[in-house]
Amino acid sequence: MAEAVDSVVDIQPVIEVQNAVKRYGIGDSTIYALNGVSLTIAPGEYVAIMGPSGSGKSTLMNILGALDIMTSGKYFLDGIEISSMEENELSIVRGRKIGFIFQSFNLIPRTSALHNVELPMAYQGIKSKVRRERALVALGVVGLSDRVNHEPTELSGGQQQRVAVARALATRPALLLADEPTGALDSKSTADLLDLFDQINAAGRTVVVITHELEVANRAKRVIRMRDGKIVSDELNGERVA
């Protein structure tokens, strides 16, 4: 039994944030977008981060995605401290460790689904044959094997978002980070995307979704709520965990 407990304790978090502060301005005009946020997410978790406008969830997303740096605090991503990295180092980490999914899809127009999925791997220097194989597999995972040569304008909004998911998966990241991924989708496409997230997480992928939609958050296994730059609740299956 002791060995089993030790093996759980020794699991390295995908995300570990320690006392994160993000401050703008000075003196009386100081605004705290994040005010002492600490957070740990283990491999294979499916977490939703919720909060009203101005709660700090978007700032936290930028920190988790290595798109911004904290004023103070520490951030470890898949065991690597990135809190004090320079932009060129952060760019490398983003490419290798994080798969992004955005509300607006961010696909390149007049470019096939296959090439959209391949592009991030090209930036990583992955050989063309391997890129093609991974891209085809990823598009198959999201149910678009018959749309690999279609350009974004030839795809529905739900299909475009699936291409974006495939693009995120193909780099084999430690973290799948989705920012309001259903914001531009109709109800049917939203349900399909959430089913896909369930499948991806069931396969062992760590998924973090930033959302203001309760329907989306309810599909996660853990829900973190923010207000005024702080975490005000952290619940797993309806039970408080922090």
N, C-alpha and C positions, 0 to 999 in steps of 0.2 A: 504493500500500500504506500509506503514512504517513497518508493521509487516512482510510482505513478504520480504522486503529488509533485515530486521534484521535476518530472518531465513537463508538467503543465507550467510550473513556475518558470522553467527555463525557456519557454517559447518566446522568441523575440517579437516584440510588437511591430506591426507594419508602420503604425503611427504612434509617436510619443511626444506630446507637447507639454512643456513644463513652464507654468506661470507666464504664459504669453501676454505681452502688452503691446498694443499698437496705438501710438499716441500721435495726434496731429496738433500743431500750434504750440504756443508757450503761454505761461502765466494764466491769466483769467480766461483766455480764449482756448485753453487746452481742451481737446476732445479725445476721449478714449474710445476708439472703435473696438478694441479688445482690452479687457481690464482684469488680468490675472487668470487666464484660461489655461487649465490643465486637462489633458485628455489622452487616453490610451486606447488604441484600436488593435485588436489581435488579428493574426492572419485568418482569413475566411469569414470575418464578420460582415454583416450587411447593416449599415448604419445610415439613418436619415438625420440630417441636421436641419432643424426648423427654427423659425423666428420671424417676427414682423419686420417690416422695413426699418433699418437703423439698428437692428438687434446685434449686428456684428457677424452674422452668418456668412455674408459675402466676403468680408475681410478674412474670416477664418478659412474660407474656401481658397482664397488667394494665397494664404500662408501654407495651407496643406498642399496646394498645387505648386509650390515653389515659384509662384508668380509675383510674390512680394515678400519682404522680410519684416521681422518684428522689430519694435523699438527695443524690447528686452525680452529675455526668456530663451528657452532652448527648444529646438525641434529636431527630432530624430526620425528619419524616413527609412524604413527597412534597415535599421541599425546604423545609418549614416547620419551624423550631425550636419545639418545644412544651414543652421541658424546664421552662421557668419560667412557663408560662401559668397564669392563674387558672382556677378551675373553670368559670366561664361561658364562657371562651374554649375550654377543652378540650371542653366540650359541643358547641360549634359544629363543632370539628374532627372529633369523633367522628361527628357526623351527616353531614358532607360527605365525609369521606375514608375511613371504615371501614365495612365491612359485617360485622356480627357474626353468628356462628352458634354457638348454645350447645347443650350436651348436653340440656337440659330444654325445648328449642324456644322457650320464652317467647312463645307465641302468646296472644292475648287471647281468652278463652272467649266463647262466644255471639256471635262475630263471624266473618263469612265469611272465607275464605282471601283473597279479593280485598281486603277492607277491612284485613286484617292486613298485607298487602303495601303497601297505600297509606299506612298510618299514618305511617311515618317521613318520607315525602315531604311529608305534610301539615305536620309539625313544621318542615320546611324552607321552608314557604311556597310550595311548587310548586302551580300551578293545578290544579284538580280534573280538568280534561280531560286534562292531561299526566300526572297521577298515574294516572288510569285506564288510559291507553294503555301507560304503562311497566309497570304492574302486570300487565296482561294479557299483555304480551310476556314478562315474567319468569316468569309461571306457565306459559306455553307452553314456555319454555326448559327448565323442570324437569319437563315432562310432565304438568302438571295443568290443562290447558285445560278439561277436563271436570269439574273440581272447584272452580271459582272461587267458587261460592255455598255450598260446604260449610263448616260450622263445624268447629273442631278435634275435637270429640267424634265427628264423622262421618267422620273420617279415621284411617287407620292411623298408627302411630308413624313409619314411613318417609315417608308422605305429609306428616305434620306437619313433619318435618324438611325436606322439599322446599319447603314453604311458607316455612319460615324461610330457606332458601337464596334463594328468589325475593325475599323481603323484603330480604335483604342485597344482592342484585344490582340491584334496582330503583333504588336511589339512585345507581348508577354510581360506586361507590367506587374509590379508588386501591388499596385493600387489602381482601381478603376474609380475615377472621380467624376461625378456627373453634376453639372450645375443647372438646376431647373430644366431637366431633360425633357419634360412633357409640356413645357410652356407653349410650344407652337403646334401641339398635336391635338387632334379631335379625340373624343372619348374612346373610340375603338382602337385607334393607334396607341393611345396611352395605355390601355389595358394590355395590348400586345407587347409593348415595350416593357411594362412591368413584369409580364410573364417571362420575358427574355432575361431580365435582371435576376429573377428567381432562379432560372436555369443556370445562369453564369455563376451565381453565388453557390448554388448546389454543387457545382463542379469544383468549388474550392477557392474561387476568386474573391478577394476583398473588395467590397463595393461600398462607396460612400456617396450619398446623394444629398445635395443641398436643395431644399424645396420649401415652398410655403403652402403646398397642397397636402391636406390631411390624407387624401386617397393614396398619394404616393408614399407618404411617411408610414402609413399603416401596413405597407407591404414589407417594410424593413423589419429586421429582428430586434433592432435597438434604435430608440429615438432620443436624440439630444435636442433640448429646447434652449434657445438663447434669448436674452433680453438685456439691453443696455450694456452690451459688451461682455456679458458673463453667461456661463452655463447655469441655468436655473433648474433644470431637471435632466436626468439621464436614466432612462428606463429600458429594461429588457423584458419582453413578454409581459408588460404591464407591471413589472416589479422594479422599484428604484434600485439602481446599481451604483449610484454616486451622489 
